[in-house]
Amino acid sequence: MIQIDQNLLETRLDRLIAEKVAELLNAMLDAEADEIANAAKYERTGERKAYRAGHYDRSLTAKAGRLALKVPKLKGAVFESAVIERYRRREESVEEALIDMYLAGVSTRQVDDISQL
């Protein structure tokens, strides 16, 4: 007989999903930086418009959880991402859900209890 700890399974699954979403977003940010610079990281080309200047860490709260992102910095161009807005700290669906809960008359205690899950 096999016993499965449901909470442990969900926790590991949530963590795996958050890691994969963060990896995907970081790859998309790198691809955007390559497109703006007109060259890949460490690529030598005459058509290069900007150079990589490291990255800065940023967190984003999404359905998958808190994501750790590495936003590229460019020298010679401004990096503006279409993936995430500049000052956005939460995914829009979270904000929309909070607004919907408020309009539906859900108490802040219930919202706090739900968000802790």
C-alpha positions in Angstrom: 0.0 0.0 0.0 1.3 3.4 -1.0 0.6 6.5 1.0 1.0 9.9 -0.5 1.3 13.0 1.6 -0.9 15.4 -0.3 0.5 18.6 1.3 4.1 17.6 0.6 3.2 16.8 -3.0 1.4 20.1 -3.5 4.2 22.0 -1.9 6.8 20.4 -4.2 4.6 20.8 -7.2 4.0 24.5 -6.5 7.8 25.1 -6.0 8.6 23.3 -9.2 6.0 25.4 -11.1 7.3 28.6 -9.6 10.9 27.7 -10.6 9.9 26.8 -14.2 7.9 30.0 -14.6 10.8 32.1 -13.3 13.2 30.3 -15.7 10.8 31.0 -18.6 10.4 34.7 -17.7 14.2 35.1 -17.2 14.7 33.5 -20.7 12.2 35.9 -22.2 13.9 38.9 -20.5 17.3 37.7 -21.9 15.7 37.3 -25.4 14.3 40.9 -25.2 17.7 42.2 -24.2 19.3 40.4 -27.1 16.8 41.9 -29.5 17.3 45.4 -28.1 21.1 45.1 -28.3 20.9 43.4 -31.7 23.3 40.8 -30.5 23.3 37.8 -28.1 25.2 37.8 -24.9 29.0 37.7 -25.6 28.4 37.9 -29.3 30.8 40.1 -31.4 29.0 41.8 -34.3 29.1 45.1 -36.1 25.4 45.6 -35.8 25.4 45.7 -32.0 23.5 48.6 -30.6 24.1 48.1 -26.9 26.2 46.1 -24.4 25.1 44.0 -21.4 25.9 45.6 -18.1 24.9 42.8 -15.7 21.4 42.5 -14.2 19.4 43.4 -11.2 17.3 41.1 -9.1 13.6 41.7 -8.9 10.7 39.8 -7.4 7.3 39.4 -9.0 4.3 37.8 -7.2 2.3 35.6 -9.6 -0.2 32.8 -9.3 2.8 30.4 -9.1 4.2 32.3 -6.1 7.0 34.8 -5.6 9.3 34.7 -8.5 12.9 35.8 -8.5 13.8 37.5 -11.8 17.1 38.7 -13.1 16.3 41.8 -15.3 19.2 42.6 -17.7 20.8 46.0 -17.7 22.1 47.5 -21.0 24.8 50.0 -21.7 24.0 52.3 -24.6 20.2 51.5 -24.7 17.2 51.5 -22.3 15.9 48.1 -21.5 12.1 48.2 -21.4 10.4 44.8 -21.1 7.2 43.8 -22.7 7.1 40.8 -20.4 6.8 42.7 -17.2 6.0 46.4 -16.6 8.7 48.5 -15.0 7.2 49.1 -11.6 4.8 46.1 -11.5 5.4 43.9 -8.5 2.4 41.6 -8.9 0.8 39.8 -11.8 -2.4 41.5 -12.9 -4.5 38.5 -12.2 -3.7 38.9 -8.5 -4.8 42.5 -8.5 -7.9 41.7 -10.4 -8.8 38.9 -7.9 -8.3 41.3 -4.9 -10.5 43.9 -6.5 -13.2 41.3 -7.3 -13.0 40.0 -3.7 -13.4 43.5 -2.4 -16.3 44.3 -4.6 -18.0 41.0 -3.6 -17.7 42.0 0.1 -15.1 39.6 1.2 -13.5 40.7 4.5 -9.8 41.4 4.7 -9.4 38.5 7.2 -10.8 36.1 4.7 -8.5 37.5 2.0 -5.6 37.1 4.3 -6.6 33.5 5.1 -6.9 32.7 1.4 -3.6 34.4 0.4 -1.8 32.3 3.1 -2.7 29.1 1.3 
